[in-house]
Amino acid sequence: MERITLTAADGVRIAARVHEPDGVVEGSVVIGGAMGVRQEFYAGFAQWLARQGWRVITFDYRGSGDSAPPNLRGFRADLFDWTRDYEAAIDHAHAALPGAPLYLVGHSLGAQLPGLLANQHKVSGLLSIAAGSGYWRENAPQLRRVVPWFWFVLVPLATRVCGYFPGRRLRKVGDLPAGVVLQWRKWCLHPRYSVGAEGELARQSYARARFPVLALSITDDELMTLQGTHSLVDLYENAPRQVQRIAPAELSVRRIGHFGPFRAEHEDALWPRMADWLRGLAAPASSAAA
């Protein structure tokens, strides 16, 4: 693993890591992380993919993980900025292996932002993991019960007082720049999520995506529902798209959950399936949803 620094289009420097492949190179994979999740969470999966022949890049969005300043108070960043960070990782991957396929593994938020990318033409496909639209009424039931308090009380109050969202201290999501959490709030309160909150230009951006999308929906996901996954996938209206449903019993395990797909305990049962799904993106079926 090599630590590198990427430069986004606006000059902001982003911390990233490259996992070089063993043997024959299959292509590039950029892992887009979930909200508030550091890139190191994906290190085990990234290393495993590299052993299967993929050149894998992980990165921390500006204001988070190794891309965070000493103090987030007043730090300026929003979800459009995080999309620029994603673009920087894609540009690096494409330049390193320009003739090879380049796939995105998007975990939660990491499967939402690709619809806003300016360099979608460099992407060969998106494997969406445990991702949904985020609209609060489509959240999992246990989350939906508490999320009005989160969005209407905790987030506005804590962000105003601290100048950022102190999620680590509150044990909610993680520390986030004020612009990120407040824009995310706007998305999550709109039935059409990012497209509804940001308007026609955002809808057109998602509609321009032509790369195939395969979305993994997990039956015991404590945050996302199947309905939410379909809502997100359908934002990519002109892309070949499919939803794959999976239950813990299929893997002979007790639990998978929202974060489980990237945990080492699922290396033998789930990670090979994820690698196969990546390869399958090269020959997608026609637009469909299961």
N, C-alpha and C positions, 0 to 999 in steps of 0.2 A: 504494500500500500504506500502511495506517495501523496503527501499533502501538497496541494497547489493553491494558488490564488487566482481567481477569475476576476475579470473586470467587466462589469455590466455596461450597457450602452451609455449610461449617464456618468460613468467613471467610478462608481462605487465598487470597492473591492470585496469579493465574496470568498469565503473559505470553502475549499472543496477537497475531495480525496479521490484518487484514481486507483482502481484495483485492476492491475494488468492481467490478461488471460494467460492460461497455461495452454501450450500447444496451438492447435488450429484455431483461428479467430472466427467466431460466429458473427460478430458485429458489436455494436455499442449499445449499452443500456444506461440511461440516466434515471436515477431514482429521485422522484419528487416527494418530499416528506409531508407528513400530516402537520396540521397546525400545532405549534408548540413542541414539536418532536425534533430533537437534535439528530444530525446525520449519523452520529455514532450508533444510534439505535438500529440502523440498517447495515452496520458493518459486517455482521456475521453472514447475512444473506448476500451482501455484495461480494464478500470473499468466496462464498460458495459458488455464486454465478461465474466469477472469474475462473474458478477451477473447471467450470463447464465450457470455457472458451469465450466468454464475453468480456469486453473491456467495460468496466462499470465505473460510473461517476456518481458520487453523492455530494451534496452541498448543503450549507446552512443559509437560509434566507437572511437578508440583511436585518440586523437587529435581533438575531437569534443565534444560539449555539456559538460556534467559533467566529461568526460574523457579527457578533454583538459588541457594542461599545462598553466601556466600564460602567456607564450609567445610562439607562434607557429614558430617563426623564427628558422630555422634549425632543427625543430622537425622531426624525421625520422619515416615515415610510408607510406605504399603504400596499394593498394587494396588487395594484398595477406595478409597483416597484418590485414586489416579489416575483411577478411574472417576468420582469426584465432579468432578474437573477436566474430564473429557470432558463431563459433564452441564452444567457451567457454559458450555462452548463451544456446546452444543446450545441451551441456554436463550437465550443471546445471539442466536444465528442465528434462532431461532424468533420472538423478540420483534422483530427487525429486519424480518422478512418473514413475518408471521403467517399470511398466506393462501397462501403459496407452498410447494411441496414442499421438503423438507429431507432431503438424502441424506448418508450417511456414506461417505467413502472411507477404509477401514481398512487400513493397511499392517501386516501381521504382527500384533503385539500390538493394534494399532488395530482389528482385526477380531475380536479375542477379547473385549475388554472390553464391547462393546455388549450382550452377553447379561446383564450385571449392572447396566445402567442403570436408574435409577428413573424416567426420563422417556422411556421407549421410545415412548410414545404420540405424541411429537413427531417421530419419525423416519419418513420415507417409504420408506426402503430403505437397504441396506448393500451397497456394492461392496467386496468383500474382495479384497485384492491380496497374493499370496504369503504367505498365512496358513494355518497348520495348528494342530493341537491343542497342539503343543509337547512332547507325551509323548516321552521320549528314544528309545524303541524305534521311533518313527515318524519320527525325524529322517532326513535324507539320509545315505547310507552314510558319506561322508567325515567328517561331523559325529558320527555315532553312534560312531565308533571312539575319539574323544577325549572325548566328553561325560561318561563316568563319572568321569574324572580331574577334569573341570571342576566337576561337582556335588559329588563326595565329598571332594575335596582342596582345589582352588584357591578355590572360593567360600567354604566355611566358614572356611578358614584366613585368607585375605586380609581377609574381612569382620570377623573377630574381632580381627585385629591393627590394622586401620585405622579401624574404626567405621563403615565403609561399604565398598562394593565399588569398588576403584580400577581400573576397567576401562580407562580411557585409558592409564594407566601400563603395564598388562599387555597392552594391545592386544586386549582381549576385551570386546565389547559396548559399554562406555562406563562412566563413573562412575554408580553407582546407590546410592540410599539402602539401608541395611542391610535395612529392612523389606520393600522392594520385591524385592531379589534373593533373600532367604530365602523369601519367599512364592512367588515365581516358581519357585524350586527345588522347593518342595513340589508345585506344580502339575505341573512337568515330570517328576517321578518317579512320578506317578500315571497309570495307564492311561486314566482318564476325565478327565484334566487338571483344569481349574478346578472342574468339577462334582464330580469324584471327591474332590478335595482339600478342597473347602469344604462338601460335603454337600448335603442336600435343599433348603435354601433357595436355594442357587446353581442347582440343577437347575430349580427352579420359576421362578426369574428368567429363565433362558434360555427356558423353555417358554412364558413369557408373551409373548415377542417374536412379533409378527405381521407385522412389516415384511418385505418380500421380501429375500432374500440371494442375491447372485450372486458366486461366488468364482472368481477367476482363479488357476489353477494353472499354473505355468511349468515346462516339462520340464527345464530346466537349472538349476532353483533349487538352490543349494548347501546350503540349510538345511531346506527343507520338501519333503515328499513328497506325492504325490497321495493316498495313504492318510491322511496327517495332515490334509490339507485336508478330506477327507470326514468324518473324525472330528470336526473342529471344526464344520463346517456342520451335521452331524447333532445337535449340541447344541441348535441352534435348531429343536427338534423340531416345533413347530407353525407355523413360518414357511414360506412358499413359498421353495424353495431350489434352487439349481442350481450346478453346477460347470462352468466353461469352461476347457478345456485349451488351452494355446498353446505353440508351439515357435518358436525363433529363425528357423527356415527359413521360417515363415509371413510373417515380416517382412523376409525377405532380409537378416538380420543374423547375425553369428557367435555372439553371446551376448546373453542378457537377464539371467538370474540373479535373485537375491533382491531386489536393490536397483535393478536396471536399469529397471523400469517408470517410475520417476520421474526418470530421467536425460534431459537435453536431447537426447541422440543419438537418442532414440526419439520425439521430438516429432511427426515427420511420419507414422510408421508405426503407432505404438501409441496415442498420446494421443487421436487422433480415435475410435479404437475404444472407449477407456475412456469418453469422453464419450457415445458412442452407448449403451454399456451402462448408464450412469447414466440416460439418458432411458428406456431399456427397462425400468427398474425400476418405472416408472409403470404398466406393464401386464404383471405377471409371469405366467409360465406356472405351471401347477400344480406342486406339490412334485415335484422330480425331481433327478437327479444324472447327469452324463455320465461 
